[in-house]
Amino acid sequence: MFINRTQELTFLSSLLTRERPGPGQLVLLYGRRRVGKTALLRHWATQCGVAATYWVAERELPTYQRRRFYARLLGVPLEQAPIFATWPDLWQALALHLEGQAHIIMLDELPYAVEADPTLLSALQHAWDHHFQHSQVRIILCGSQVHAMETLLTGSSPLFGRMTGQWLLRPLPFAALSAFLPAWSAEELVATYAIVGGIPAYLEWLQPERGLVGNLRDLMLAPGSMFLAEPTLILSDEIRDPRVHRTIVQAIGRGAHTLSAISDACFVSKTHLPAYLQRLQELRLVERRLPATVPLAAQQSSRQGRYHLSDPFFRFYFRFIAPMQDDLNYQPERVLPGIQQGLRAFVGQTAWEELARSWVRRAGTTGELPWRPQVVGSHWSRAVQVDVVAIDWQNRQMLLGECTWGDDVVSRSVVRELIDTKTPLVLADLPQGGKGWSVTHAIFARAGLTPAAQQELAAHSGIAVDLPRLMDDLAHEEGG
């Protein structure tokens, strides 16, 4: 199933008409495993009307890689393809074969080929400089090892300065989930977003007719499930010895978010821990969050940073499954009750808050919010915590929002607490004690507000967003 990706397809199609700096194009397309890179490239290649070669590298000997690549280019069986002793030989032959022709070359999982023979990159750089940059050839370099792909853009890479475009493929937006699971309720879709996010492969693995609980019990938790193996596969693919990194990820997943708490939970000293966390951040598996109220100039030195898992499924897996899967007597029926008991709070603290922040970003661009936020996040300090905070530093505008995912409607007391108690405490944490700031209040409530709460919020020109409104407003959210 191919869904969304309008922006990505527009970008790829533009490569066919560009005359600068080319007309040849050398582009980086990368993103985490299962995010849909292969599906995107194959879909584009079948639609664009230009001859194309798609080749995916595997962990094999470089001579075999080169022969398999060239066989794919020629469209012949492997045994009929020539054997190339080096990558320069292959690129030279390829340039002669494609001379004067328009052709798209898609090299997927490039880091595997580079790992087998690092000379691939310098050979490609030479071929690009002498053959391809003025040709009708478009070369797409693709890979799932995010950090390895990003190093191709650095000064130490032979390809530095040669790229004519780059695209980090991100998960699909929340709005796309209904296309995969059209009969599921809004509550089930939000819960699913909390569990697997917008990763297309995970969404395709789910069986729509079973419902959320049925998928959890019969598919995701079943022995031998791809879901159970996924975190280990991702960590092992990115890190040679993932034991310490996995321990750190598991500590964060269980609720340790500060350096001290993580250090205590995984028995890694605070001296060595930052290096491991930096590596996990480079891999987009962990993110360091700061209160949205920390000024931009102070973020680098701030000690208020908290570490969170970036990937929804990693959050779900290490919160609910990993602690039980390590048991030799692992049984799905023993895990499911714990998930059912803790899922509501988990969804409220993850997906619902993130969707509320997405709503705020969208409102800033559509004019529903009369100013555009520069920063959208949350706020925490020893005195107060607020789920959604958006700030325009230049014009001293701020939105403070509370999120509730319970079945009950929000009462007037929640609105009063946000306005009377939490707002002054947040303002006090701003420079100059928040003097001269204008504050907008918002309540994001799954079940809505009581009439008294609505009246109170309206009296302060606040914003009320329930689940139906959020679903409707985010329905046309763009992907990528």
C-alpha positions in Angstrom: 0.0 0.0 0.0 1.4 3.4 -1.0 0.0 6.3 0.9 0.8 10.0 1.0 4.4 11.1 0.2 3.2 14.0 -2.0 6.1 16.2 -1.1 8.7 13.5 -1.6 7.3 12.6 -5.0 7.4 16.2 -6.0 11.0 16.5 -4.9 12.1 13.3 -6.8 10.2 14.4 -9.9 12.0 17.7 -9.9 15.3 15.9 -10.4 14.2 15.1 -13.9 13.8 18.7 -15.0 16.6 20.4 -13.2 19.4 22.0 -15.3 21.5 23.2 -12.4 24.0 22.3 -11.3 23.6 19.3 -13.6 21.7 18.2 -15.5 23.1 15.2 -13.7 21.8 14.8 -10.1 23.4 13.1 -7.1 20.9 12.9 -4.3 20.8 11.4 -0.8 17.6 9.8 0.3 17.7 8.2 3.8 15.7 7.3 6.8 15.2 4.7 9.5 14.5 1.1 8.7 10.8 0.4 7.6 10.0 4.0 6.9 9.2 3.3 3.3 12.3 4.3 1.3 12.1 1.4 -1.1 8.4 1.7 -1.7 8.8 5.4 -2.4 11.7 4.9 -4.9 10.0 2.0 -6.7 6.7 3.9 -6.9 8.4 7.0 -8.3 10.5 4.9 -10.8 7.3 3.3 -12.2 5.6 6.6 -12.6 8.3 8.9 -14.0 8.7 7.5 -17.5 12.5 7.3 -17.4 14.6 4.1 -17.5 15.6 3.2 -14.0 17.8 0.6 -12.2 17.1 -0.2 -8.6 19.8 -2.2 -6.7 20.0 -3.0 -3.0 23.4 -3.8 -1.5 23.7 -6.7 0.9 26.5 -7.9 3.2 28.5 -9.8 0.6 31.9 -9.7 -1.1 32.5 -6.5 -3.1 33.2 -8.3 -6.4 29.9 -10.1 -6.1 28.2 -6.8 -5.3 29.6 -5.2 -8.4 28.6 -8.1 -10.6 25.1 -8.2 -9.2 24.7 -4.4 -9.6 25.8 -4.5 -13.2 23.6 -7.5 -14.0 20.6 -5.5 -12.7 21.6 -2.5 -14.8 21.8 -4.7 -18.0 18.7 -6.7 -17.1 20.5 -10.0 -17.5 21.1 -13.1 -15.3 24.0 -12.8 -12.9 26.1 -15.3 -14.9 26.0 -13.2 -18.0 27.2 -10.0 -16.3 30.9 -9.0 -16.5 33.1 -9.2 -13.4 34.7 -6.0 -12.2 37.8 -6.1 -10.1 37.3 -2.5 -8.7 34.6 0.1 -8.4 36.4 2.5 -10.8 36.2 -0.2 -13.5 32.5 -0.6 -12.9 31.7 3.2 -13.0 33.8 3.6 -16.1 31.9 0.8 -17.8 28.6 2.2 -16.6 29.4 5.7 -17.9 30.1 4.3 -21.4 27.0 2.1 -21.3 24.7 5.0 -20.4 26.4 7.7 -22.5 23.7 10.1 -23.9 20.9 8.3 -22.1 18.5 9.5 -19.4 18.7 6.9 -16.6 17.9 6.8 -12.9 20.2 4.7 -10.7 19.0 3.9 -7.2 21.6 2.4 -4.9 19.8 1.2 -1.7 21.4 0.3 1.6 24.6 2.0 0.4 26.4 1.6 3.8 26.6 -2.2 3.2 28.5 -1.7 0.0 30.8 0.9 1.5 31.4 -1.4 4.5 32.5 -4.2 2.1 34.8 -1.8 0.0 35.3 1.8 1.2 36.8 2.7 -2.2 33.3 2.8 -3.6 32.8 6.4 -2.5 36.1 7.8 -3.9 35.4 5.9 -7.2 31.9 7.4 -7.4 33.3 10.8 -6.7 35.8 10.5 -9.6 33.1 9.1 -11.9 30.7 12.0 -10.9 33.3 14.6 -11.6 34.4 13.2 -14.9 31.2 11.6 -16.3 27.9 11.9 -14.6 27.5 15.5 -13.4 27.0 16.7 -17.0 25.0 13.6 -18.1 21.3 12.7 -18.0 22.0 10.2 -15.2 20.3 10.7 -11.8 21.9 8.8 -9.0 20.0 8.3 -5.8 22.0 7.1 -2.8 19.7 5.5 -0.2 20.2 3.8 3.2 18.7 3.0 6.5 21.8 3.6 8.7 21.0 7.3 9.3 24.3 8.3 10.8 26.3 6.5 8.1 24.3 8.3 5.4 24.7 11.7 7.0 28.5 11.3 7.1 28.3 11.4 3.3 27.5 15.1 3.6 30.5 15.9 5.9 33.9 17.3 4.9 35.5 13.9 5.4 33.5 12.2 2.8 34.8 11.9 -0.8 31.3 13.0 -2.0 31.4 16.2 0.1 30.1 19.1 -2.0 28.8 16.9 -4.8 25.3 16.3 -3.6 22.6 18.2 -5.5 19.9 17.3 -3.1 19.0 15.4 0.1 15.9 14.1 1.8 15.4 12.6 5.2 12.3 10.4 4.9 10.2 10.7 8.0 7.4 8.5 9.3 3.9 9.2 7.9 1.7 11.7 9.8 -1.1 10.6 12.1 -3.7 11.4 9.4 -2.3 8.6 7.2 -3.3 5.9 9.8 -6.9 5.9 8.8 -6.0 4.7 5.3 -4.4 1.6 6.7 -7.1 1.0 9.4 -10.2 2.6 7.9 -12.7 0.9 10.3 -10.9 1.7 13.5 -12.2 4.3 15.9 -10.5 7.6 16.6 -9.4 6.3 20.0 -7.9 3.2 18.5 -6.0 5.2 15.9 -4.5 7.5 18.6 -3.5 4.4 20.6 -2.0 2.8 17.5 -0.1 6.0 16.8 1.3 5.8 20.3 2.4 2.2 19.7 3.8 2.1 16.2 3.8 5.8 15.1 3.7 6.4 11.4 6.0 3.6 10.2 4.4 2.2 7.1 5.8 -1.3 7.5 4.4 -1.6 11.0 1.0 -0.4 9.9 1.0 -2.9 7.0 1.8 -5.7 9.4 -1.4 -5.0 11.4 -4.5 -6.8 10.5 -7.4 -4.3 10.4 -10.2 -6.9 10.9 -8.8 -7.9 14.4 -9.0 -4.6 16.1 -6.3 -3.1 18.4 -6.5 -5.6 21.2 -6.6 -8.5 18.8 -3.5 -7.3 17.0 -1.7 -6.9 20.3 -2.6 -10.4 21.5 -2.4 -12.4 18.3 0.2 -10.6 16.3 2.5 -8.2 18.1 3.0 -10.3 21.2 3.1 -13.7 19.5 6.4 -15.6 19.8 8.3 -15.2 16.6 6.6 -11.9 15.8 8.6 -9.4 13.7 7.5 -6.8 16.2 9.3 -8.6 19.0 12.5 -8.8 17.0 12.5 -5.3 15.6 14.3 -3.3 18.3 17.2 -5.8 18.5 17.5 -5.8 14.7 17.6 -2.0 14.5 20.2 -1.7 17.3 22.4 -4.5 15.9 22.3 -3.0 12.4 23.5 0.3 13.7 25.9 -0.6 16.5 28.5 -3.4 16.5 28.2 -4.2 20.2 24.8 -2.9 21.2 24.7 -4.3 24.8 25.4 -1.1 26.6 23.2 1.0 24.3 20.3 -1.4 24.7 20.6 -1.2 28.5 20.5 2.6 28.2 17.5 2.5 25.9 15.7 0.1 28.3 16.4 2.4 31.2 14.9 5.4 29.4 12.0 3.3 28.3 11.3 2.4 31.9 11.2 6.0 33.0 14.7 7.2 33.6 15.1 10.5 31.8 18.0 12.4 33.6 21.6 11.6 33.4 21.6 10.6 37.1 18.6 8.4 36.8 19.9 6.7 33.6 23.3 6.2 35.2 21.8 4.6 38.3 19.4 2.4 36.3 22.0 0.9 33.9 25.2 1.1 35.9 27.1 3.3 33.4 29.1 6.1 35.0 28.0 9.7 34.3 31.5 10.2 32.9 31.0 7.7 30.1 27.2 7.9 29.7 27.1 11.1 27.5 29.1 9.4 24.8 26.6 6.6 24.6 23.7 9.0 24.6 25.3 11.1 21.9 25.6 8.0 19.7 21.9 7.1 20.3 21.0 10.7 19.4 22.9 10.5 16.2 20.9 7.3 15.3 17.7 9.2 16.0 16.8 6.6 18.7 17.1 9.0 21.6 16.4 12.8 21.8 17.4 15.3 24.4 14.4 17.6 25.3 14.6 20.9 27.0 11.7 23.0 28.4 10.3 25.2 25.6 10.8 28.1 27.9 14.6 27.8 27.8 15.9 30.7 25.6 17.7 29.6 22.4 21.0 31.1 23.5 20.9 29.0 26.8 20.0 25.7 25.4 23.5 24.3 24.8 24.5 24.9 28.5 21.1 24.1 30.1 21.1 21.4 32.7 17.4 20.8 32.4 17.7 18.3 29.5 15.8 15.1 29.7 16.4 12.1 27.5 13.4 10.3 25.8 13.1 7.6 23.2 12.4 9.1 19.8 10.7 6.2 18.2 7.1 5.3 19.3 7.5 1.6 19.0 10.8 1.7 21.0 8.9 3.6 23.7 6.1 1.0 23.7 8.4 -2.0 23.5 10.8 -1.0 26.3 7.9 0.1 28.5 5.7 -2.9 28.2 7.3 -5.8 26.4 11.1 -5.9 27.0 10.8 -6.4 30.8 8.7 -9.5 30.2 10.4 -10.8 27.1 13.6 -11.3 28.9 11.9 -14.0 31.0 12.6 -17.5 29.6 9.0 -18.3 30.3 7.7 -15.4 28.1 4.0 -15.8 27.4 1.9 -13.3 25.5 -1.1 -13.8 27.9 1.1 -12.6 30.8 2.1 -9.4 29.0 -1.3 -8.3 27.6 -3.0 -7.4 31.0 -0.1 -5.1 31.9 -0.5 -3.3 28.5 -4.2 -3.0 28.9 -3.8 -1.6 32.4 -1.2 1.0 31.5 -2.0 1.8 27.9 -4.4 4.7 28.6 -1.7 6.6 30.6 0.9 5.7 28.1 -1.2 7.1 25.2 -2.0 10.3 27.1 1.7 10.9 27.9 2.9 10.2 24.4 0.7 10.3 21.3 -2.0 12.6 22.7 0.5 15.2 23.8 2.4 15.0 20.6 -0.7 15.3 18.5 -1.7 18.4 20.6 1.7 19.9 19.7 1.1 19.0 16.1 -2.2 20.8 16.2 -0.5 23.9 17.6 2.1 23.9 14.9 -0.6 23.6 12.3 -2.7 26.3 13.9 0.2 28.7 13.7 0.5 28.2 9.9 -3.2 28.3 9.2 -4.0 31.4 11.2 -6.1 29.7 13.8 -3.5 30.9 16.2 -2.9 34.6 15.6 0.9 34.2 15.8 3.4 31.6 14.6 5.3 29.7 17.2 9.1 29.5 17.0 9.2 26.6 19.5 6.6 24.0 20.4 7.2 21.6 23.3 6.4 21.4 27.0 7.6 23.0 30.2 8.9 21.5 33.5 10.6 22.8 36.5 10.6 22.0 40.2 7.5 24.2 40.6 5.3 23.3 37.6 4.8 21.1 34.5 2.7 22.0 31.5 2.0 19.5 28.6 2.0 21.9 25.7 4.0 25.1 25.4 4.4 27.2 22.2 6.5 30.4 22.2 7.2 33.3 19.9 10.2 34.8 21.5 10.3 37.9 19.3 6.8 39.0 20.0 6.5 37.6 23.5 3.6 35.4 22.8 3.0 32.1 24.5 0.4 29.3 24.5 0.0 27.0 27.5 -2.0 23.9 27.1 -3.1 20.9 29.2 -3.8 17.5 27.8 -6.2 14.9 29.2 -6.9 11.4 27.7 -9.4 10.2 30.2 -13.0 9.3 29.6 -14.4 12.1 31.8 -15.0 15.6 30.5 -12.6 18.3 31.8 -14.0 20.3 34.7 -13.8 24.0 35.4 -11.2 23.5 38.1 -8.7 22.2 35.5 -9.1 25.4 33.5 -8.8 27.5 36.6 -5.6 25.7 37.7 -4.0 26.3 34.3 -4.9 30.0 34.3 -4.5 30.9 37.9 -1.8 28.6 39.2 0.4 27.2 36.4 0.6 30.3 34.2 2.2 32.6 36.8 4.7 29.8 37.6 5.7 29.3 34.0 6.0 33.1 33.4 8.3 33.3 36.4 10.7 30.9 34.7 11.0 33.2 31.6 13.6 36.0 31.4 12.6 39.1 33.4 10.0 37.0 35.1 7.8 36.9 32.0 7.0 40.7 32.0 5.2 41.9 28.9 4.2 38.4 27.7 0.7 37.6 26.3 -0.6 34.1 27.1 -3.1 32.0 25.2 -4.6 29.0 27.0 -5.7 25.7 25.5 -7.3 22.5 26.7 -6.8 19.3 24.7 -9.4 16.9 26.1 -10.3 13.6 24.5 -13.9 13.8 25.9 -14.3 17.6 25.8 -15.1 20.1 28.5 -18.1 20.6 30.8 -20.2 23.6 30.0 -18.8 25.5 33.0 -15.2 24.7 31.8 -16.1 25.8 28.3 -17.5 29.1 29.6 -14.4 29.7 31.8 -12.0 29.0 28.9 -14.0 31.2 26.5 -14.0 34.0 29.0 -10.2 34.1 28.7 -10.2 33.6 24.9 -8.9 30.1 25.3 -9.0 27.2 22.9 -10.8 23.9 23.4 -9.8 20.9 21.3 -11.5 17.6 21.7 -10.7 14.4 19.8 -13.2 14.9 16.9 -11.9 18.4 16.3 -8.2 17.3 16.4 -9.0 14.4 14.0 -10.7 16.8 11.6 -8.0 19.5 11.8 -5.2 17.1 11.3 -7.0 15.2 8.5 -5.0 16.9 5.8 -1.7 16.9 7.6 1.2 16.6 5.1 3.6 13.7 5.3 7.4 13.8 5.3 
